[in-house]
Amino acid sequence: MAPLREIKRKIGGVKKTKQITKAMNMVASAKLRGAQQRIERFRPYAEKYTDVLSDLASRVDSSAHPLLEKREEIKSVGVILITSDKGLCGSFNVNLCQTAFKLANKKKEEGKEVKFICIGKKGRDFIRKRGFEILESYPDVMNTFDFQLANETGTMVISKYLDFELDEAHIVFGQFVSMVKQVPLAQQILPVEQEDAEGQAGAPSQYIFEPSVEGLLAELLPRYVKVRMYRGMLDTSASEHAARMTAMDNATKNCDELVGQLTLVYNKARQAAITSELMDIVGGAEALKQG
């Protein structure tokens, strides 16, 4: 009977695990709704901000502002890695960390020094084990962040860029596409890349700027970096909850399958035990008859 008790104990353990994964799925679903609303509200603003800034930047030379000017020699590259603080969301954090790691190795092979700014505990722990320098880390912030965090990190990155501690900066985040699709992206944020307005599809935008274009760039470029940082955080937050929801849903289904398999094994073992007991009874009865 020991195997039967062991199988029954395993079935009970899997059922308890299923209760946990189902509860986590519901929590992730509730959090996802809020995170999805935040990124959907902010995304149009960020896209329009980018359009206006692209039109502005296309009207001036790159020397008009330090954040536009590309440096002849790139010695130091900063990578802002945005991940979640918690796990149990499938391969989401692994994909983000691997994307940042590949970018860092590519820059390192080109002879550049790579430094990280980690937002989220998972990314910080990953980079620590890979031997890269971490300029600053922000653990345990992804559940409570607001624009203040983007303002703080953006200001720090801009300061280090203007002080020539960094010659280039990239951001790695998880873009929220849909409930089932989250894409790890690596994008350059400094120097701000100028887009040719004449090369864009359709007629170029006709904006009238007051005061001068240079004066507006001085105000808008630092804010643009912070907007990009905040959008990366919002995208990563929504992607994290969607990935966790999917992972917990798959785990719940796996628990159901495992319970079914263990129940089948339990029933077979019980039938075997009953058959063995019946054989013993029949054998005893035959022995009594012969006696």
N, C-alpha and C positions, 0 to 999 in steps of 0.2 A: 504493500500500500504506500510505501514511501514515494515511489515515482508519481503516484496519483496526487499526493499532497503537494509535491514539488510543482507539478504542472498547474494545479489549482492556485497555488501561491503566485506563479508567474502570470496567470490570467488576471488575478486580482491586481497585481502590480501594473500590468499594461492598461487596465481599465482606469486606474488612478492617474496614470500618465496621460491618458486620453482626456480626462477631466481638466488637467492642467493645460494641455495644448489647446483645448477648445476655449477655455477661459482667456488664454493669451491671444487667441485669434479674435475674440470679441473685443478685447482691450485695444489691440492694434487697429481693428476696424474703426472703433470710435475715435482714436487718435488720428487715423488717416483722414477722416472727414474734415477735421479742423486744419490739418496740415495741407490738404489738397485745396481747401478754400483760400488759405493764405497765399499759396504759390499762384493760384489762378487769378487772384486779385492783383498780385504784384507783377506778374509777367507782362501784361500790356504796358504798364508804366515803364518797366525796364527796357522793353523793346522800343518804345517811343523815345525814351531817353537816348538810347543808342543811335536811333535814326537821326535825331537832332544833332547829336555830338559828331556823328560821321559827316553830316553836311557842314558843320562848323569846321572840322579838322581838314576837310578837303579844300577849304578856301585859304589855308595858310601853309607856310613852309613848316617842316618838322622842327625847325629851330625856334619856332614861336613860343614853345613851352617845353620845359625839361622832361615832362612826362610823355611827350610825343617824340622826342629826339632819340634816335637809335644810336647807341654807342659803337664806335669802331671796333673796340675790343671788349669781348664779354668774358670777364674773369669769374664772376660769381653769379649763380642762378638761385633764386628762391622758389620753392614749391609750397604752395598753400594746400594742404591735404585736409579735406573735410570728410569725416566719417561719422558713424554713430558712436554712442558711448556704450551701448549694450549689444550683445550678440543675439543668437537665435533668430537670425534673419537670412538664413541660407548663405549664398556665396556673395552677398552684397558688399560687405566690407572687404572681403578678399579681392574682389574684382577692382575695387577702388585702390586698394593698397598696391596691387600688382601694376595697375596703370601708372601710379606715381613712381613706383620702383623702376619700371621700364624707362620712364622719362628721365629719372635721375641717373640711371646707368648710361643712357644715351648722352646726356650732357657731360657726365664724368669721362666717358671715352673721348669726348671732344676736348678734354683738358680743362674743363670748367669745374669750379668748386660748387657743390650743391648743398644748400641749407634748407631746412624744412621749418614750416610753421604748421603745427598740427591742431586742428579743431576737432575734438572728439577723441575719446580714450582709445578706441581701437586702432586708429591710425598712429597715435603716439606710441603705443606698445609695439606696433609692427616696425616702425622706423627705428626705435631704440635698439632692436635686435639686429638691424642691418648696418649699424655703424655710422650713419649719417648724422651730421650736426643738426640739432633741433634748436632753433633760435628762440622759439616760444611755443608753449602748448596750452591748450584750453580744454581740459577734461571736464566731463560732467556738466556740459552747457547746452547740449543739443535738445534737451526737453524744455528748456526755459529761456532760450535766447530771444532777443529782439534786435532792432536795428542798432542799438547801442554797441552790441558785440561786433557787428560789421563795421561800425564807425571806429571802434578801438583797433581792430585788426587792420583795417584799411589804412588808418593813420600811421600805424607802425610800419607797414610795408612801404608806404610812400616815403616816410622819413628815412628808412634804410636805403631806399632807392636814390633819394636826393643826396644822401651822405656818401654815396658810392660804395656802400656795404653790399648792395645788390645791383647788378647791371641788367637783370632781366627777372621777371616774376611770372609764374604760371599758377593757375588754380586747377585743382583736381576735385571734382564733385560728381555726385550721382544725379543725372538729369531724369526727372520724373516725366515719363512719356504716357504711361497708362498704368492700370492696376497690375498688369502682368509684364510690363516692360520698363526697366530702369537701366539707363545707359551710363557707364562711367565715362566722363569727359575730361580732357586736359586742354585748357585754353590759356593763351598768353594774355595777361592783363597789363603788364608793363614791359617795355614802353607801349602805350596805347597805339594800336595799329590804325593807320589812316586808310580809309576806303575812298576810292575814286568815285565821286558822285556821278561823273559822266559814264562810268562803266556799269552802273547799276541798271537793272531792267526797268523799262518804262521811262517816263519823263523825270528829270531830276527835280527834287523838292525845291520850292521857291520860298525860302524863309527870309524875313527881314529882321536883322538883329540890331538891338539897341542895348548897351553902347557898342563899342568896337568888338570885333570877333575875338581879338586877343584878350580883351578884358573878360569876356564871357568864358573863354577857355580856362582862364586862371581860376574861375569859380567852379566851372562844371567838371573839369577833368578829375580833381580829387574826389568829388562826389560820385563820379562815374565808377571809379575803382571801388568805392564803398557799396554802390548799388550792385556791382558784379559780385562782390563778396556776399552780400545779403541774399541775392538770388541763388547763389550756390548753396548757401545754408538752407534756404527754404526748399530747394529742389531735393537736397540730400535728406532732409527731414521727411518729406512726403515719400521719397523712394524707400527710406528705411522702414516706415510703417507698412508700406505696400509689400515689401519683400518679406517682412516678418509675418504679415497676414497670410501670404502665400505659403511660407514655410510651415507655419502652424497648421494651416489647412491640410497640407500634404502629410504632416506628422499625425494629424488626427485620422486621416484615411489609412495611413500605415498601421496605426493602432487597431483600427477595425479589422484590417486584414490579418494582423498578428493574432488577435483574439480568436478570429475564425479558425486559423490554423492550429492554435493551441487547444481550442475546444475540440477540434477533430481528433487531435492526438490524445486528448483526455478521454474522449468517448471510446476510442480504439483500445486504450490501455484499460479502461473500466470493463469493456466487453471481454478483453483477454483475461482479466482477473476473474470475472464471473464465470467464464468458460472453464477456467482452471479449477475454480471451486466446485463447479458441477461435475467435472471429471473426477475430482476427489470423492465427491458424494457417491457417484455411480460406481466408482471403483470399490469404495467401502461396502456398498450394498451387495455387489457381486461377490466380494470376499465373504460376507456374512452368509450368503446363500450357499456358497461352496463349503463353508464350515459346517 
